[in-house]
Amino acid sequence: MEEQASDKDQISSGRIRSEGDLFLNDAQQCAADAAGDELWDFEVQDFYQSCSVQPASMALKVLLQCCTGWQPVPLPPDISSTEGAADLADPTA
């Protein structure tokens, strides 16, 4: 799919490769090796001179939690681990 950026005179398409991602809670990285490296020709420094690119870190996680309004909302209890789980599974109980 081709799109035109508001600051460019030409239409183009492309992809972004994400490296050094931070995975939490046993999240797994998707294997993008099937696409091949020839598609990944984007270099952020070629387009944005005033930025720096770094791998994700715990410091970034803390910064994002602080600046985005993240709150430690507890997960609801698992129904299967409660005493009433057997009653819910068996309508005759």
DSSP file (Angstrom, degrees, kcal/mol; ACC not computed):
  #  RESIDUE AA STRUCTURE BP1 BP2  ACC     N-H-->O    O-->H-N    N-H-->O    O-->H-N    TCO  KAPPA ALPHA  PHI   PSI    X-CA   Y-CA   Z-CA
    1    1 A M              0   0    0      0, 0.0     2,-0.4     0, 0.0    13,-0.3   0.000 360.0 360.0 360.0 128.3    0.0    0.0    0.0
    2    2 A E        +     0   0    0     11,-0.1     2,-0.3     9,-0.1    11,-0.2  -0.798 360.0 173.9-102.5 141.3    1.5    3.3   -1.0
    3    3 A E  E     -A   12   0A   0      9,-2.4     9,-2.3    -2,-0.4     2,-0.5  -0.941  27.1-126.7-139.0 160.4    0.9    6.5    0.9
    4    4 A Q  E     -A   11   0A   0     -2,-0.3     7,-0.2     7,-0.2     2,-0.1  -0.950  21.6-136.8-113.4 122.9    2.2   10.1    0.7
    5    5 A A    >   -     0   0    0     -2,-0.5     3,-1.6     5,-0.5     5,-0.1  -0.440  21.4-120.5 -71.9 149.5    3.6   11.7    3.8
    6    6 A S  T 3  S+     0   0    0      1,-0.3    -1,-0.1    -2,-0.1    -2,-0.0   0.742 112.8  47.9 -65.8 -22.1    2.6   15.3    4.4
    7    7 A D  T 3  S+     0   0    0      2,-0.0     2,-0.3     0, 0.0    -1,-0.3   0.261 102.8  77.2-102.2  12.6    6.2   16.4    4.3
    8    8 A K    <   -     0   0    0     -3,-1.6    -4,-0.0     2,-0.1     0, 0.0  -0.879  64.4-147.7-122.7 154.3    7.1   14.6    1.1
    9    9 A D  S    S+     0   0    0     -2,-0.3     2,-0.3     2,-0.0    -1,-0.1   0.506  79.5  61.4 -93.7  -7.2    6.4   15.3   -2.6
   10   10 A Q  S    S-     0   0    0     -5,-0.1    -5,-0.5    -7,-0.0     2,-0.4  -0.869  77.0-122.1-125.9 154.9    6.3   11.6   -3.6
   11   11 A I  E     +A    4   0A   0     -2,-0.3     2,-0.3    -7,-0.2    -7,-0.2  -0.749  42.5 156.3 -90.6 138.7    4.2    8.6   -2.8
   12   12 A S  E     -A    3   0A   0     -9,-2.3    -9,-2.4    -2,-0.4     2,-0.3  -0.965  30.0-140.7-153.1 168.8    6.0    5.5   -1.5
   13   13 A S        +     0   0    0     -2,-0.3     2,-0.3   -11,-0.2   -11,-0.1  -0.907  30.1 145.2-129.2 161.1    5.6    2.4    0.5
   14   14 A G        -     0   0    0    -13,-0.3     2,-0.3    -2,-0.3    26,-0.1  -0.980  33.2-117.9-174.4-177.1    7.8    0.8    3.0
   15   15 A R        -     0   0    0     24,-0.4     2,-0.5    -2,-0.3    27,-0.3  -0.912  15.3-136.4-136.4 161.7    8.3   -1.2    6.2
   16   16 A I        -     0   0    0     -2,-0.3     2,-0.5    25,-0.1    24,-0.1  -0.990  12.7-149.3-122.6 129.4    9.9   -0.6    9.6
   17   17 A R        -     0   0    0     -2,-0.5     2,-0.6    25,-0.2    -2,-0.0  -0.851  10.5-150.2 -97.0 130.3   12.0   -3.2   11.3
   18   18 A S        -     0   0    0     -2,-0.5     2,-0.4     3,-0.0     3,-0.2  -0.890  18.5-178.8-103.5 123.1   11.9   -3.1   15.1
   19   19 A E        +     0   0    0     -2,-0.6    37,-0.3     1,-0.2    -2,-0.0  -0.921  59.0  20.6-122.5 147.0   15.1   -4.3   16.8
   20   20 A G  S    S+     0   0    0     -2,-0.4    36,-1.7     1,-0.2    -1,-0.2   0.822  78.7 177.6  71.9  32.1   15.9   -4.6   20.5
   21   21 A D        -     0   0    0     -3,-0.2     2,-0.6    34,-0.1    -1,-0.2  -0.279  29.5-124.5 -68.8 154.8   12.3   -4.7   21.6
   22   22 A L        -     0   0    0     35,-0.1     2,-0.5    36,-0.0    35,-0.1  -0.904  25.8-165.2-101.9 116.3   11.4   -5.2   25.3
   23   23 A F        -     0   0    0     -2,-0.6     2,-0.3     4,-0.1     3,-0.2  -0.900   7.1-170.4-107.2 129.2    9.1   -8.2   25.8
   24   24 A L    >   +     0   0    0     -2,-0.5     3,-1.4     1,-0.2    -2,-0.0  -0.790  58.4  18.8-116.1 158.0    7.3   -8.5   29.1
   25   25 A N  T 3  S-     0   0    0     -2,-0.3    -1,-0.2     1,-0.3     0, 0.0   0.870 130.0 -55.3  54.4  46.1    5.2  -11.2   30.8
   26   26 A D  T 3  S+     0   0    0     -3,-0.2    -1,-0.3     1,-0.2     2,-0.1   0.689  87.3 164.8  63.3  21.8    6.4  -14.1   28.5
   27   27 A A    <   -     0   0    0     -3,-1.4     2,-0.3     1,-0.1    -1,-0.2  -0.432  27.4-139.3 -65.6 145.0    5.5  -12.2   25.3
   28   28 A Q        -     0   0    0     -2,-0.1     2,-0.3    -5,-0.0    -4,-0.1  -0.842  10.0-117.2-111.9 145.6    7.1  -13.8   22.3
   29   29 A Q        -     0   0    0     -2,-0.3     2,-0.3     1,-0.1    -6,-0.0  -0.591  29.6-121.2 -77.6 138.3    8.6  -12.0   19.3
   30   30 A C        -     0   0    0     -2,-0.3     2,-0.8     1,-0.1    -1,-0.1  -0.620  27.5-116.6 -77.1 138.5    7.0  -12.7   15.9
   31   31 A A        +     0   0    0     -2,-0.3     3,-0.3     1,-0.2    -1,-0.1  -0.677  38.0 171.2 -80.5 110.3    9.4  -14.2   13.4
   32   32 A A    >   +     0   0    0     -2,-0.8     3,-1.2     1,-0.2     4,-0.5   0.192  48.5 106.4-101.5  14.6    9.7  -11.7   10.5
   33   33 A D  G >   +     0   0    0      1,-0.3     3,-0.9     2,-0.2    -1,-0.2   0.773  66.2  69.8 -65.6 -25.0   12.6  -13.6    8.9
   34   34 A A  G 3  S+     0   0    0     -3,-0.3    -1,-0.3     1,-0.2    -2,-0.1   0.779  89.7  62.4 -64.9 -25.7   10.2  -14.8    6.1
   35   35 A A  G <  S-     0   0    0     -3,-1.2    -1,-0.2     1,-0.1     4,-0.2   0.791 104.5-132.1 -71.7 -27.5   10.0  -11.3    4.7
   36   36 A G    X   -     0   0    0     -3,-0.9     3,-0.9    -4,-0.5     4,-0.2   0.227  14.7 -97.0  86.9 147.6   13.7  -11.1    3.9
   37   37 A D  G >  S+     0   0    0      1,-0.2     3,-1.2     2,-0.2    -1,-0.1   0.671 109.7  77.9 -75.1 -16.9   16.2   -8.4    4.7
   38   38 A E  G 3  S+     0   0    0      1,-0.3    -1,-0.2    -3,-0.1    -2,-0.1   0.742  90.6  56.7 -67.1 -19.5   16.0   -6.8    1.2
   39   39 A L  G <  S+     0   0    0     -3,-0.9     2,-1.4    -4,-0.2   -24,-0.4   0.689  89.7  79.7 -80.3 -17.8   12.7   -5.2    2.2
   40   40 A W    <   +     0   0    0     -3,-1.2    -1,-0.2    -4,-0.2   -24,-0.1  -0.626  46.9 131.2 -96.2  80.2   14.2   -3.4    5.2
   41   41 A D        +     0   0    0     -2,-1.4     2,-0.5   -26,-0.1    -1,-0.2   0.273  31.8 118.6-112.8  10.9   15.9   -0.4    3.8
   42   42 A F        -     0   0    0    -27,-0.3     2,-0.5    -3,-0.1   -25,-0.2  -0.670  38.0-175.1 -82.4 125.7   14.6    2.3    6.1
   43   43 A E    >>  -     0   0    0     -2,-0.5     3,-1.7     1,-0.1     4,-0.6  -0.979  17.7-151.0-119.2 116.2   17.3    4.1    8.1
   44   44 A V  H >> S+     0   0    0     -2,-0.5     4,-2.6     1,-0.3     3,-1.2   0.830  94.7  61.0 -57.8 -34.3   15.7    6.6   10.5
   45   45 A Q  H 34 S+     0   0    0      1,-0.3    -1,-0.3     2,-0.2     6,-0.0   0.742  94.9  63.4 -67.0 -22.1   18.8    8.9   10.4
   46   46 A D  H <4 S+     0   0    0     -3,-1.7    -1,-0.3     1,-0.1    -2,-0.2   0.742 118.4  24.9 -71.1 -21.8   18.2    9.4    6.6
   47   47 A F  H << S+     0   0    0     -3,-1.2     2,-0.5    -4,-0.6    -2,-0.2   0.683 125.8  42.3-114.9 -27.6   14.8   11.0    7.4
   48   48 A Y    ><  +     0   0    0     -4,-2.6     3,-1.0     1,-0.1    -1,-0.2  -0.861  55.1 176.1-129.4  96.1   15.1   12.4   10.9
   49   49 A Q  T 3  S+     0   0    0     -2,-0.5    -1,-0.1     1,-0.2    -4,-0.1   0.751  77.4  57.1 -72.5 -24.2   18.4   14.1   11.7
   50   50 A S  T 3  S+     0   0    0      2,-0.0     2,-0.3     0, 0.0    -1,-0.2   0.309  93.0  83.3 -94.5  11.0   17.4   15.3   15.2
   51   51 A C    <   -     0   0    0     -3,-1.0     2,-0.4    -7,-0.1    -3,-0.1  -0.708  59.4-149.7-111.6 164.0   16.5   11.9   16.7
   52   52 A S        -     0   0    0     -2,-0.3     2,-0.5     2,-0.0    -2,-0.0  -0.974  10.6-144.4-127.6 147.7   18.5    9.1   18.2
   53   53 A V        +     0   0    0     -2,-0.4    -8,-0.0     0, 0.0    -2,-0.0  -0.944  24.6 166.7-116.1 129.6   17.6    5.5   18.2
   54   54 A Q        -     0   0    0     -2,-0.5     3,-0.1     3,-0.0    -2,-0.0  -0.952  39.8 -96.4-136.7 155.2   18.2    3.2   21.1
   55   55 A P        -     0   0    0      0, 0.0   -35,-0.1     0, 0.0   -34,-0.1  -0.359  53.6 -91.5 -65.3 153.6   17.2   -0.3   22.1
   56   56 A A        +     0   0    0    -36,-1.7     2,-0.3   -37,-0.3     3,-0.0  -0.363  53.9 178.4 -63.4 146.7   14.2   -0.5   24.5
   57   57 A S     >  -     0   0    0     -3,-0.1     4,-1.8   -35,-0.1     3,-0.1  -0.899  46.6-101.9-143.3 170.5   15.2   -0.6   28.2
   58   58 A M  H  > S+     0   0    0     -2,-0.3     4,-2.5     1,-0.2     5,-0.2   0.830 121.5  60.5 -65.2 -30.7   13.7   -0.7   31.6
   59   59 A A  H  > S+     0   0    0      2,-0.2     4,-2.4     1,-0.2    -1,-0.2   0.894 104.2  49.3 -62.9 -38.8   14.4    3.0   31.9
   60   60 A L  H  > S+     0   0    0      2,-0.2     4,-2.8     1,-0.2     5,-0.2   0.911 109.0  52.6 -64.8 -42.1   12.2    3.5   28.8
   61   61 A K  H  X S+     0   0    0     -4,-1.8     4,-2.4     1,-0.2    -2,-0.2   0.930 111.0  46.6 -58.4 -46.0    9.5    1.4   30.5
   62   62 A V  H  X S+     0   0    0     -4,-2.5     4,-2.1     2,-0.2    -1,-0.2   0.911 112.3  50.5 -63.4 -43.1    9.6    3.5   33.6
   63   63 A L  H  X S+     0   0    0     -4,-2.4     4,-2.5     1,-0.2    -2,-0.2   0.922 111.8  47.2 -61.5 -45.0    9.5    6.8   31.6
   64   64 A L  H  X S+     0   0    0     -4,-2.8     4,-1.7     1,-0.2     6,-0.4   0.897 110.8  51.7 -65.0 -40.0    6.5    5.6   29.6
   65   65 A Q  H  <>S+     0   0    0     -4,-2.4     5,-0.9    -5,-0.2     4,-0.5   0.900 114.2  44.7 -61.7 -39.2    4.7    4.5   32.8
   66   66 A C  H  <5S+     0   0    0     -4,-2.1     3,-0.3     1,-0.2    -2,-0.2   0.902 119.9  38.3 -70.5 -42.9    5.4    7.9   34.3
   67   67 A C  H  <5S+     0   0    0     -4,-2.5    -2,-0.2     1,-0.2    -1,-0.2   0.582 113.3  52.1 -91.5 -10.7    4.4   10.0   31.2
   68   68 A T  T  <5S-     0   0    0     -4,-1.7    -1,-0.2    -5,-0.2    -2,-0.1   0.429 107.8-108.2-108.6   1.4    1.4    8.1   29.9
   69   69 A G  T   5 +     0   0    0     -4,-0.5    -3,-0.1    -3,-0.3    -4,-0.1   0.719  52.9 175.1  81.3  20.3   -0.8    7.8   32.9
   70   70 A W      < -     0   0    0     -5,-0.9    -1,-0.2    -6,-0.4    -2,-0.0  -0.331   9.3-166.3 -60.5 139.7   -0.1    4.1   33.4
   71   71 A Q        -     0   0    0      2,-0.0     2,-2.1    -2,-0.0    -1,-0.0  -0.987  28.5-118.3-130.2 141.5   -1.7    2.7   36.5
   72   72 A P        -     0   0    0      0, 0.0    -2,-0.0     0, 0.0     0, 0.0  -0.498  40.9-179.8 -78.1  77.6   -1.1   -0.7   38.2
   73   73 A V        -     0   0    0     -2,-2.1     2,-0.1     1,-0.1    -2,-0.0  -0.683  25.4-127.1 -81.2 122.8   -4.6   -2.1   37.8
   74   74 A P        -     0   0    0      0, 0.0    -1,-0.1     0, 0.0     0, 0.0  -0.392  22.1-112.9 -70.8 147.3   -4.8   -5.6   39.3
   75   75 A L        -     0   0    0      1,-0.1     3,-0.1    -2,-0.1     0, 0.0  -0.461  37.8-100.9 -72.3 149.8   -6.2   -8.4   37.2
   76   76 A P        -     0   0    0      0, 0.0    -1,-0.1     0, 0.0     3,-0.1  -0.352  50.1 -87.8 -67.1 155.3   -9.5   -9.9   38.3
   77   77 A P        -     0   0    0      0, 0.0     2,-0.4     0, 0.0     5,-0.1  -0.319  45.0-105.5 -64.6 148.0   -9.3  -13.2   40.2
   78   78 A D    >   -     0   0    0      1,-0.2     3,-1.2    -3,-0.1     4,-0.3  -0.612  21.9-144.7 -74.7 126.3   -9.3  -16.3   38.0
   79   79 A I  G >  S+     0   0    0     -2,-0.4     3,-1.6     1,-0.3     6,-0.2   0.869  97.0  60.3 -61.3 -37.3  -12.6  -18.0   38.3
   80   80 A S  G 3  S+     0   0    0      1,-0.3    -1,-0.3     5,-0.1     6,-0.1   0.710 102.3  53.2 -66.7 -17.9  -11.1  -21.5   38.1
   81   81 A S  G <  S+     0   0    0     -3,-1.2    -1,-0.3     4,-0.1     2,-0.2   0.433  92.7  90.7 -97.0   1.5   -9.0  -20.8   41.2
   82   82 A T  S X  S-     0   0    0     -3,-1.6     3,-1.3    -4,-0.3     4,-0.3  -0.576  83.7-118.7 -94.8 161.2  -12.0  -19.8   43.4
   83   83 A E  T >  S+     0   0    0      1,-0.3     3,-0.7    -2,-0.2     4,-0.4   0.817 111.2  58.9 -66.5 -30.8  -14.0  -22.1   45.6
   84   84 A G  T 3> S+     0   0    0      1,-0.2     4,-1.8     2,-0.1    -1,-0.3   0.436  77.7  93.5 -79.9   1.2  -17.2  -21.4   43.7
   85   85 A A  H <> S+     0   0    0     -3,-1.3     4,-1.9     1,-0.2    -1,-0.2   0.890  83.1  52.0 -63.6 -39.1  -15.8  -22.5   40.4
   86   86 A A  H <> S+     0   0    0     -3,-0.7     4,-1.6    -4,-0.3    -1,-0.2   0.887 108.2  52.1 -64.5 -37.6  -17.2  -26.0   40.8
   87   87 A D  H  4 S+     0   0    0     -4,-0.4     6,-0.3     1,-0.2    -1,-0.2   0.871 109.8  48.8 -65.9 -36.8  -20.6  -24.6   41.5
   88   88 A L  H  < S+     0   0    0     -4,-1.8    -1,-0.2     1,-0.2    -2,-0.2   0.850 111.6  49.1 -71.1 -34.2  -20.5  -22.5   38.3
   89   89 A A  H  < S+     0   0    0     -4,-1.9    -1,-0.2     1,-0.2    -2,-0.2   0.794 110.3  53.7 -76.4 -28.4  -19.4  -25.5   36.2
   90   90 A D    ><  -     0   0    0     -4,-1.6     3,-1.5    -5,-0.2    -1,-0.2  -0.899  63.9-168.5-112.3 104.8  -22.1  -27.8   37.5
   91   91 A P  T 3  S+     0   0    0      0, 0.0    -1,-0.1     0, 0.0    -4,-0.1   0.693  86.8  59.4 -67.4 -16.6  -25.7  -26.3   37.1
   92   92 A T  T 3         0   0    0      1,-0.2    -5,-0.1     0, 0.0    -2,-0.0   0.573 360.0 360.0 -86.2  -8.7  -27.1  -29.1   39.4
   93   93 A A    <         0   0    0     -3,-1.5    -1,-0.2    -6,-0.3    -6,-0.1   0.484 360.0 360.0 -77.1 360.0  -24.9  -28.1   42.3
